[in-house]
Amino acid sequence: MRLTRVTGAGVEAEFHQRVETASDLAEAITPDVPEQLSISSTDEDGHPTTLADVLNQVDENPLLGALIAWREVSVAITGAATSTGVEGRTERAILRSLRDRGTITADVLALYERLSKIRNEIVHSRPTVTQDETKEFVTAAWRLAAELTRISPC
């Protein structure tokens, strides 16, 4: 069985449409998808993680692929916080501070919030998500991470 609909707090949305909407926003923010991020984690051999690596992982294990992509978002947020001197107890708080300073746009924060909800649904609800949906999520998360790695020190 494949999850196609999510209901909560009186709001119902098609899962695929939510992923697609986040993907469209990510593409508008970062039209070019870099293969490698300027700040990224590394594999067990010390090689930087690439988008192709993560998309290949989705073919083997979609959940792990989504988690690896989200790790890149977390690494980018930490890098942005470090380079700007912004502090926050959560990733969301850091991004809100960056938005309030004018370092990122409201759209970047909105993308993070959309992707965060999708990630939580994938991980905690354990829906049966298609590989295409997961790859779309991974690419959108990668675009977000790429945008955040562009933040330069204050």
N, C-alpha and C positions, 0 to 999 in steps of 0.2 A: 504494500500500500504506500502511496506517495502523498506527502502532505502538500495540499494545494491551497488550504485556507486556514487562517489563524484567527481566532476570536479572543478578545480580551477587552475588558473595560468598555464593552459596548461597541468596540471597533472591530470591523472585520475587513481583512485584506487578503487578496490572493498572494501567496508567498512569492511566486514567480514575478508578479508585477512589482512587488516591493524590491526584489533584487534588481529587476530591470530599471526601476526608477533610480535606485542608488547608483547603478552602473552608468546611466545617462548623466547624472549629476557629476560623477567622477570624471567622465569623459569631457564634460564642459569645463571642469576646473583644470584638468591636466590632459590635454588632447593627445600628447605624445607619451606613449608608455615606454619608459626606459627599461632595458633588459636587466640592468643592475642598478641598485640604489647607491648613492654616494655614501650613505651610512647604512650598513646592513649587518645582519648576523652572518655567521659562517657555519659551514657544515662540519662534521667530525674531523675532516682532513684540513680544516682551516681555509677552505675556499669560500668566497662570498656567495651567498644565496642569490640565484637569478630567478627571474620570473619563469623561465622555461623549466627550471628545477621544480618550482612549486606546482606549475600546471601538470608536469609529469607525475608528481606525487598525487595529485587529485585522481589520476587514472588508477592508481594503486589503492589509495585510501583517501576518499574525499574529506572526511573529518580532519585527518592529519594535515591535508593540504590547506584547509581553511584555517587551522590553528597556526600553521607556519606563516601564512600571509598575515594573519593578525599580529603575530610576533613582530613582523616588520613594521607594522603601524606603531606598535609599542616602542620599538627601538627608535623610530623617527620622532615620536613624541618626546621621549627622553632626551634625544639630541637637540630638539628645538628648545626644550626647557633649559638645558644646560647652556646652549649658545646665547640665549636671551636673558638668562638669570631669573626666569619665571619659576615660581614654586607653586606647588599644589599637591593636595593629598591624593588626588585621583587624576587619571588622564583627562577626564572631562573637565575638571577644574583647571588644569594646565591650559587646555585649549580655550576655555572661556576667558582666561586671563590674556591669552595671546589675541583673542578676538577683541577684547576690551581695549587692548593697547593698539589695535589696528594692524597687528602683525599678520593675522590671517583674516579672511573674510567670514561673514556669517555662513556662507555656503560651505566652506571647509568644515566648520563646526557642525553644520546640519548633516553633511556627508558622514562625518565621524559618528554622529548619533544614530543615523540610519543603519550604517554598517555594524555598529556595536549591537544594536537590537537584533539584526539578522544573525550575527555571530552567536549571540546568546541563544537564539532559537535553534541554530544548528547544533550547538554544543549541549545545551541543557534539555531541550525538548526531544532531541534525537530523531528529528524527522527524517524521512527518506527523501533526501534531496538528490536531484539528478546531477550527473557530472557536469552538464552544461551550466546548471544554476550555480554549482560550486565554482566552476571556472570563471563565471561572470562575477561572483563575489570576490574571488581571489584577485582578479584583474582590477576591480574597483578598489579593493583594499591596497593593492600595489600602487595605483594612481594616487591615492590619499597619502601613502607613505612617501612617494616621490615628491608630492607638493610640500610636505612637511620638511623634507630634507633640504629644500631650497631656502629655508629660513637661515639668515645669516646673523651673526652676533650683533647685539645692540650697540 
